[in-house]
Structures are given as C-alpha cells and as structure tokens.
Amino acid sequence: MDRRLLDACELEALHLSGAILAHGTLLVIDRDNKISHVAMNVEAWLGAPPEAWLGQRLPDVLAEALLKLDRKTGSRVVVEGVMPALSSAFHGMLDLVASRNEEGSITLELLAAPFADVINDFDALCPPLLSTFSASPVLASSIAAAQQELVQCIMNITGFQRVMLYAFREDDDGEVIAEARRGEAYGSYLGLRFPASDIPHIARALYLKNPWRLIPDAATEPVPLLGRDTSPPDLTYSDLRSVSRIHQVYLANMGVRASLSFPVVVGGTLNALVACHNNTPRQVQLGSLLRAAQLMRDFGLAMSAFQSHQRIRLVDGLAHRFDNARLLLQRHGDLISAWPELGALLMDEFKADGATLCMDDACFSLGKSFEADALAAFDHWFCFGQNEFIWFGDSLTRQMPGFPLSEIAGAVALRVKPSKDLELRIYLTRIENIQEIAWGGNPEKPVESHDGTFGIAPRNSFEKWVEKRIGYSRPWDHEARLLVFKLRELLMREIR
C-alpha cells in the first residue's frame, strides 16, 4: 500500500468534517444551552432558516428530550417520534438522537420517523442468536456457526444485500470470516483479507464510540454546517457526520451505494465490524438500528465471556506443560546433558522445526536450526542489537537487519542470565512456509490519481487477488507467546 494513502487517511480529522449526510438535520448546543451550529438544510425540517437558529435556545419540545442526557462524554439519548416536523415541506414525525461531546456541547440529530407504526417481529427475523453461548463450556467449533447466524440476523433486520463479519487480525489487517448475501449481491468476499489501511486507526477509534454508522447514499452531496464562528463542531458522536472523500471513492470502487457498519467490541477492544453493503440507496429506520445495535452488544459480551473462559483454560493448562521439562533438568542436573531430550520436548511443545541452546560461546542445535553463519549473525544481533529477553519473528529477512540467506524464516528467542558469569539463549526455529493469501484486490497496487481536489484514491478493484508470500514461517500464535514466558520462568528457577 502506498504510504501516501495511509498517511492521508490517518491524518484526516474525520470528526471535524463540517458537514452532515442529507437524510437528517443537525443542531449543536453549546455549554450555555445555545445553538452554536446548525445544518444548512434545517429549514426543510424545522421551518426556519439556519441563521434564525444560531445563538437561540432550543424549543421546549426539543429541550425536554435532552433532560435525560447524562453529563458524561459519549452519553446518548434516543427518542422515537419526538415531535411533528414544523416545516410545511416536511410531513410526519421526527426521531431524535442526542449525544454529549467531550467539551460538554450536545449534538442533536433529527431523522424522519416512519409514517406509520412499523412493527418488526425481531424474534422471527432473528431467532435466539446467543443460544450457542448458553452451553458451558462453549466449543470453539460452534463459534463459526454463531458468527454466520449473526450476519444473517443483521441482514434480516436491515434488508441490506450483503452483510459481512470483518474481523481484525493481530497484524491489523482485516478478514471476512462470515458473510450473508441476497441474490442481487455479486460475488463473495468470504475468506478474503484486506490491508489495515482500508480502515485506518482514526476510523476505528470512531467505531468504538458509536453503536452504528449508516450511509444511506454515499453519492449524495454533504450538507454543510453554519456556525457562529468558522470553527467546525466536534461530530465524534454523530452518525450524520459526512463521509470522508477517500471513503466515498472506496465505496464507489466496490460498487457500494449504501453502507451500514456495527462494531463488535470484545473486552473493550474493537474486535470486528459487521459491514453491510447495498448497490442502491437504502435507509434503515431508527428502531431497526437500535435492535441491531443491541444484538451486537449482546454478541460482544458473549464473545468476551467466551474468550475469558478460553484464556483461563489456557493459563491453567500452561501451569503443568513443563512438568516433564522440570523433571528432565532435575534428573540430568545439567542443562547441556539434558538438552537432547529437552530440545526435542521444546520442539514438540512449540511446533518448531529446530532448537538451539547457546551458553556463552558454545551452541548446540537439534533439527532444522540455523546454519553456522546465520546462527552467528542472529545470536550476535539478539545479544547486542536489541534489549528484549524474549523475541518473536516470522520473517527474519524483514525483521533483522543483515540476516544472511537461510532455510530458517522465523524464530522465538529467549535469554536467561542465571548468574553474573553465565548467559544462556534458546532459539526455537521454523523453516519457510510459503503462504497463499487471498486479498480483496491487490493491496500493493499503487494508488491512482483521481480527478478533482482529491489527489489520490484507493485501489479500484476488489476482485480476489492471490499473493504468494515467501520469506515467512508459520506465525507464532498466542499460546506460543504465553508458553515462552513459562519456559523462561522454569529456566530461571532450575538453572543455577
């Protein structure tokens, strides 16, 4: 990915866009309870021109709804069918969403309520999704089924043509791990990976603060805001916030006209998104958004409980994983004589191809370990080129400067200094594992010029593109990372 695009995305002040989407109107109320900013389309909704609202207090019918708003930043009040529209050009009732901003101001969003009572049988649209989590313990194999049920439920509630569960990986890339589609949705993104720059961190932070992000028509021109001064208001907690130009081009390149996203928050972290796409404009009523958002919160809580249970089981299991290693060391009384057995045990535990023990200048290797020149280079770098006691790598040619040509692509390294006269190092190695990664478009394709004021644009193809990745080993998983700390603790206790 061209660094220019990534930098442009991360530096864009999305919350200070100074404009909103056209399917609603917005007012900002300052700490003195006076209107500081108003959308230029407010007259069509509330019956007075934008200039007439600035510096005024809210009408009682709107102000009353704000009395329930907590003073905590990010607090939110939602009222359905709060008032009749005041403009003769707009008939019907309005829904209201009010949010408290960081500086104490309030963002007030008004949306069109349904013309008639809309009663959705959500139980029929979405059967008890969380039944998977009611059994204890939950089987990891059943999680995939729950994820598929989730996207199907969201598609039923919202009516979008395509709904995907887009999970964030440890390397910050995203991957579609579940997908539901209607007949008119072309192709499938299931199993495809997307580079981290597709959803920059500045956008991820906003997803953590909002229950949904709805774009009914990405091609519609934004509505500017008018303020008492030229400073734009903080729209961090506003769903009406206008769409980034980069994101508009991205959606257009995917053939997406309407977009809707829900965060999956697990343990306070943005774990995934449920992303909904439609190739024609699509509005979703507030009641449906609220129901889907509650479903997402329930799913996130259930996943948090599941992951906590898995972590506890893993940590409890690790407590005895090195009992045999401890007995080996005690029986031999000497690390070097124990190494042939201990090294083989470690290779099995870490699913490594080789193992090397270095004590001062002497090294002893088993299996497929470093060649002599590669070992000398890596050992010198690990001892003198960085300060970590434990280090993981799955692409040594990219992670270690000057690493020579080697069959070894990845390693776990740890060092222990049991006395001032002795330092030992253990290296667990993996050979190269050529991987085929299916991407949604070529992530390394140069960004393209775009007409108008926006100079660069995202890739314009999201067709499946397979990368043959060389120079990498199989990655070290979370269990291996916990296990190596247990190994170091064992060596510090047993080696004198």
PEBELVEN-V596713 format. One record per residue. RES is the residue in three letters. PSI is psi in radians with two decimals (none if undefined). OMEGA is omega as a letter, one per 20 degrees, with the letter a starting at -180 (none if undefined). NEAR is the number of other ideal C-beta (glycine too) atoms within 8 Angstrom. Layout:
[[RES PSI OMEGA NEAR] [RES PSI OMEGA NEAR]]
This chain:
[[MET 2.25 r 8] [ASP 2.26 a 8] [ARG -0.46 a 6] [ARG -0.72 a 8] [LEU -0.77 a 13] [LEU -0.78 r 11] [ASP -0.70 r 8] [ALA -0.69 r 10] [CYS -0.81 a 13] [GLU -0.47 a 9] [LEU -0.18 a 7] [GLU 2.18 r 9] [ALA 1.43 a 6] [LEU -0.62 a 10] [HIS -0.13 r 9] [LEU 0.70 a 9] [SER -0.43 r 12] [GLY 0.30 a 8] [ALA 2.86 a 8] [ILE 2.95 r 15] [LEU 2.73 a 13] [ALA -0.07 a 10] [HIS 0.15 r 10] [GLY -3.10 r 12] [THR 2.92 a 14] [LEU 2.49 r 16] [LEU 2.55 r 13] [VAL 2.23 a 15] [ILE 2.18 a 12] [ASP -3.07 a 10] [ARG -0.27 r 6] [ASP 0.19 r 4] [ASN 0.53 r 8] [LYS 2.64 a 9] [ILE 2.09 a 14] [SER -0.49 a 11] [HIS 2.63 r 13] [VAL 2.56 r 15] [ALA 2.54 a 13] [MET -0.21 r 9] [ASN 0.21 a 9] [VAL -0.54 a 15] [GLU -0.64 r 10] [ALA -0.37 a 8] [TRP -0.70 a 14] [LEU -0.01 r 11] [GLY 0.23 r 8] [ALA 2.56 a 8] [PRO 2.74 a 7] [PRO -0.66 a 11] [GLU -0.52 a 6] [ALA -0.33 a 7] [TRP -0.51 a 12] [LEU 2.32 r 13] [GLY -0.05 a 5] [GLN 2.86 r 8] [ARG 2.74 r 6] [LEU 2.58 r 12] [PRO 2.63 a 5] [ASP -0.66 a 6] [VAL -0.52 r 8] [LEU -0.72 a 12] [ALA -0.60 a 11] [GLU -0.62 a 7] [ALA -0.41 a 12] [LEU -0.16 a 13] [LEU -0.44 a 6] [LYS -0.04 a 6] [LEU 2.16 r 11] [ASP 2.74 a 6] [ARG -0.03 r 6] [LYS 2.40 r 6] [THR 2.31 r 6] [GLY -0.11 r 8] [SER 2.67 a 10] [ARG 2.49 r 11] [VAL 2.30 r 12] [VAL 2.24 r 9] [VAL 2.15 r 8] [GLU 2.36 r 8] [GLY 0.90 a 7] [VAL -0.57 a 11] [MET 2.74 r 9] [PRO 2.54 r 6] [ALA 2.48 a 12] [LEU -0.27 a 8] [SER 2.43 r 10] [SER -0.31 r 4] [ALA -0.22 a 4] [PHE 2.10 a 9] [HIS 2.57 r 3] [GLY -2.98 a 9] [MET 2.88 r 9] [LEU 2.48 r 14] [ASP 2.62 a 14] [LEU 2.37 r 15] [VAL 2.11 a 12] [ALA 2.41 a 13] [SER 2.52 r 13] [ARG 2.19 r 15] [ASN 2.98 a 13] [GLU -0.67 a 6] [GLU 0.13 r 6] [GLY -0.16 r 8] [SER 2.92 a 13] [ILE 2.28 r 11] [THR 2.13 a 14] [LEU 2.03 a 14] [GLU 2.37 r 14] [LEU 2.29 a 12] [LEU 2.75 r 11] [ALA 2.19 r 9] [ALA 2.77 r 12] [PRO 2.52 a 8] [PHE -0.50 r 4] [ALA 2.83 r 4] [ASP 2.15 r 4] [VAL 1.97 a 7] [ILE 1.88 r 4] [ASN 2.27 r 9] [ASP 1.49 a 6] [PHE -0.51 r 8] [ASP -0.58 r 7] [ALA -0.67 r 6] [LEU -0.57 a 9] [CYS 1.64 r 10] [PRO 2.90 a 7] [PRO 1.72 a 5] [LEU -0.65 a 13] [LEU 0.19 r 10] [SER -0.48 r 6] [THR -0.60 a 13] [PHE -0.01 a 10] [SER -0.43 r 6] [ALA 2.61 r 7] [SER 2.19 i 4] [PRO 2.75 r 6] [VAL 2.32 r 11] [LEU 2.36 r 7] [ALA -0.55 a 6] [SER -0.38 a 5] [SER -0.21 a 9] [ILE -0.70 a 12] [ALA -0.67 r 9] [ALA -0.70 r 8] [ALA -0.66 r 14] [GLN -0.69 r 11] [GLN -0.69 r 10] [GLU -0.66 a 11] [LEU -0.88 a 14] [VAL -0.58 r 15] [GLN -0.72 r 10] [CYS -0.80 a 13] [ILE -0.65 r 16] [MET -0.71 r 14] [ASN -0.70 a 9] [ILE -0.72 a 14] [THR -0.43 a 13] [GLY 0.16 r 7] [PHE 2.69 a 13] [GLN -0.59 a 9] [ARG 2.31 r 14] [VAL 2.24 a 16] [MET 2.53 r 15] [LEU 1.96 a 15] [TYR 1.77 a 13] [ALA 2.44 r 10] [PHE 2.25 r 10] [ARG 2.95 r 9] [GLU -0.51 r 3] [ASP 0.16 r 5] [ASP -0.19 r 6] [ASP 2.89 r 10] [GLY 2.73 r 14] [GLU 2.35 r 11] [VAL 1.98 a 15] [ILE -0.11 r 11] [ALA 2.58 a 12] [GLU 2.42 r 12] [ALA 2.42 a 11] [ARG 2.55 r 9] [ARG 2.93 a 7] [GLY -0.54 a 4] [GLU -0.11 r 6] [ALA 2.07 a 10] [TYR 2.33 r 5] [GLY 3.13 a 5] [SER 2.49 r 5] [TYR 0.03 a 11] [LEU 2.25 r 9] [GLY -0.11 a 7] [LEU 2.59 r 11] [ARG 2.61 a 11] [PHE 2.44 a 13] [PRO 2.70 a 10] [ALA -0.54 a 9] [SER -0.27 r 10] [ASP -0.57 r 8] [ILE 1.53 a 9] [PRO 2.86 a 10] [HIS -0.55 r 6] [ILE -0.59 r 11] [ALA -0.64 r 12] [ARG -0.64 r 11] [ALA -0.64 r 8] [LEU -0.63 r 12] [TYR -0.59 r 12] [LEU -0.38 a 9] [LYS -0.09 a 8] [ASN 2.47 a 10] [PRO -0.34 r 9] [TRP 2.90 r 11] [ARG 1.92 a 10] [LEU 2.24 r 9] [ILE 1.63 a 11] [PRO -0.53 a 11] [ASP 1.76 a 10] [ALA -0.29 a 13] [ALA -0.15 a 7] [THR 2.41 r 10] [GLU 2.46 r 4] [PRO 2.78 r 11] [VAL 2.07 a 13] [PRO 2.77 r 8] [LEU 2.50 r 15] [LEU 2.33 a 10] [GLY 2.93 r 13] [ARG -0.37 r 6] [ASP -3.04 a 4] [THR -0.10 a 3] [SER 2.34 r 5] [PRO 2.61 r 10] [PRO 2.81 r 14] [ASP 2.02 a 11] [LEU 0.47 a 13] [THR -0.75 a 9] [TYR 0.34 a 11] [SER 2.19 r 11] [ASP -0.34 r 9] [LEU -0.11 r 11] [ARG 2.37 a 10] [SER 2.86 a 11] [VAL 2.36 r 10] [SER 2.46 r 11] [ARG -0.68 r 7] [ILE -0.75 a 13] [HIS -0.61 r 10] [GLN -0.82 a 11] [VAL -0.70 r 12] [TYR -0.85 r 10] [LEU -0.74 r 13] [ALA -0.69 r 10] [ASN -0.43 r 12] [MET -0.10 a 8] [GLY 0.48 a 7] [VAL 2.21 r 11] [ARG -0.66 r 12] [ALA 2.48 a 14] [SER 2.54 r 13] [LEU 2.28 a 14] [SER 2.51 r 11] [PHE 2.37 r 12] [PRO 2.54 r 13] [VAL 1.84 a 14] [VAL 2.10 a 11] [VAL 2.01 a 11] [GLY 0.61 r 8] [GLY 0.04 a 4] [THR 2.50 r 6] [LEU 1.78 a 11] [ASN -0.60 a 11] [ALA 3.02 r 12] [LEU 2.54 r 13] [VAL 1.98 a 15] [ALA 2.22 a 10] [CYS 2.34 a 14] [HIS 2.54 r 14] [ASN 2.46 a 13] [ASN 0.03 r 10] [THR 2.81 r 6] [PRO 2.50 r 10] [ARG 2.17 r 12] [GLN 2.55 r 6] [VAL 2.26 a 10] [GLN 2.66 a 9] [LEU -0.69 a 11] [GLY -0.69 r 10] [SER -0.67 r 11] [LEU -0.73 r 12] [LEU -0.74 a 9] [ARG -0.75 r 11] [ALA -0.69 r 13] [ALA -0.67 r 11] [GLN -0.69 r 8] [LEU -0.72 r 14] [MET -0.69 r 13] [ARG -0.76 r 10] [ASP -0.74 r 10] [PHE -0.75 r 13] [GLY -0.73 r 13] [LEU -0.72 r 8] [ALA -0.70 r 12] [MET -0.63 r 12] [SER -0.79 r 10] [ALA -0.72 r 9] [PHE -0.81 a 11] [GLN -0.65 r 10] [SER -0.76 r 9] [HIS -0.72 r 10] [GLN -0.71 r 9] [ARG -0.74 r 8] [ILE -0.78 r 8] [ARG -0.71 a 9] [LEU -0.84 a 11] [VAL -0.74 r 9] [ASP -0.69 r 7] [GLY -0.58 a 8] [LEU -0.43 a 10] [ALA -0.51 a 7] [HIS 0.15 a 6] [ARG -0.50 a 9] [PHE 0.36 r 10] [ASP -0.75 r 7] [ASN -0.64 r 7] [ALA -0.70 r 12] [ARG -0.76 r 10] [LEU -0.65 r 8] [LEU -0.83 a 12] [LEU -0.71 a 14] [GLN -0.66 a 8] [ARG -0.73 a 7] [HIS -0.57 a 10] [GLY 0.08 a 6] [ASP 2.26 a 6] [LEU -0.68 a 12] [ILE -0.79 r 8] [SER -0.49 r 7] [ALA -0.25 a 12] [TRP -0.75 r 11] [PRO -0.73 r 7] [GLU -0.75 a 9] [LEU -0.75 r 12] [GLY -0.73 r 14] [ALA -0.67 r 10] [LEU -0.74 a 11] [LEU -0.67 r 14] [MET -0.68 r 15] [ASP -0.78 a 7] [GLU -0.71 a 9] [PHE 0.04 a 12] [LYS 0.77 a 7] [ALA 2.74 r 12] [ASP -0.35 a 9] [GLY 2.89 r 15] [ALA 2.45 r 16] [THR 2.35 r 16] [LEU 2.21 r 14] [CYS 2.24 r 12] [MET 1.95 a 11] [ASP -2.01 a 6] [ASP -0.02 a 3] [ALA 2.37 a 6] [CYS 2.51 a 10] [PHE 2.12 a 10] [SER 2.61 r 11] [LEU 2.62 r 12] [GLY -2.66 a 11] [LYS 1.61 a 8] [SER -2.99 a 13] [PHE 2.46 r 13] [GLU 2.87 a 9] [ALA -0.83 a 6] [ASP -0.62 r 7] [ALA -0.68 r 13] [LEU -0.77 r 14] [ALA -0.75 a 8] [ALA -0.79 a 12] [PHE -0.75 a 15] [ASP -0.72 r 12] [HIS -0.74 r 9] [TRP -0.74 a 13] [PHE -0.63 a 13] [CYS -0.63 a 9] [PHE -0.24 a 5] [GLY -0.13 r 8] [GLN 2.95 a 6] [ASN 0.11 a 2] [GLU 2.53 r 5] [PHE -0.38 r 6] [ILE 2.34 a 10] [TRP 2.46 r 10] [PHE 2.46 r 11] [GLY 2.47 r 11] [ASP 0.10 r 11] [SER 1.43 a 11] [LEU -0.59 r 13] [THR -0.44 r 8] [ARG -0.48 a 5] [GLN -0.39 a 7] [MET 2.06 a 11] [PRO 2.28 r 5] [GLY 0.33 a 6] [PHE 2.23 a 12] [PRO 2.94 r 8] [LEU 2.26 a 3] [SER 2.70 r 10] [GLU -0.37 a 7] [ILE 2.24 a 17] [ALA -0.50 a 15] [GLY 2.75 a 14] [ALA 2.65 r 14] [VAL 2.28 a 14] [ALA 2.40 r 14] [LEU 2.64 r 13] [ARG 2.59 a 11] [VAL 2.41 r 11] [LYS 1.50 a 8] [PRO -0.35 r 9] [SER 2.94 a 6] [LYS -0.29 a 4] [ASP -0.01 a 3] [LEU 2.29 r 9] [GLU 2.22 r 9] [LEU 2.60 r 14] [ARG 2.48 r 14] [ILE 2.25 r 14] [TYR 2.13 r 16] [LEU 2.19 a 13] [THR 2.67 r 16] [ARG 2.45 r 14] [ILE 3.00 a 10] [GLU 2.43 r 10] [ASN 1.75 a 9] [ILE 2.14 a 7] [GLN 2.56 r 7] [GLU 2.05 a 8] [ILE 2.17 r 8] [ALA 2.02 a 9] [TRP 2.70 r 14] [GLY 1.42 a 11] [GLY 2.80 r 10] [ASN 1.93 a 8] [PRO -0.29 a 10] [GLU 0.03 r 4] [LYS 2.31 a 8] [PRO 2.53 r 4] [VAL 2.65 a 10] [GLU 2.65 r 8] [SER 2.62 a 6] [HIS 2.35 a 9] [ASP 2.68 r 3] [GLY -2.81 a 4] [THR -0.33 a 3] [PHE 2.02 a 9] [GLY -0.53 a 5] [ILE 2.75 a 11] [ALA 2.76 r 11] [PRO 2.96 r 10] [ARG 2.60 a 11] [ASN 0.08 r 6] [SER 2.35 r 9] [PHE 0.34 r 8] [GLU 2.65 a 7] [LYS 2.23 r 7] [TRP 2.12 a 10] [VAL 2.15 r 8] [GLU 2.29 r 7] [LYS 1.82 a 7] [ARG 2.07 r 9] [ILE 2.84 r 6] [GLY 0.23 r 8] [TYR 2.57 r 12] [SER 3.07 r 13] [ARG 2.39 a 8] [PRO 2.68 r 7] [TRP 2.14 a 10] [ASP 3.13 a 6] [HIS -0.65 r 6] [GLU -0.75 r 7] [ALA -0.63 a 12] [ARG -0.64 r 10] [LEU -0.66 a 11] [LEU -0.64 a 12] [VAL -0.52 r 13] [PHE -0.68 r 9] [LYS -0.68 r 12] [LEU -0.75 a 13] [ARG -0.70 r 12] [GLU -0.75 r 8] [LEU -0.82 a 12] [LEU -0.65 r 13] [MET -0.54 r 9] [ARG -0.72 a 6] [GLU -0.41 a 9] [ILE 2.20 r 10] [ARG none none 4]]
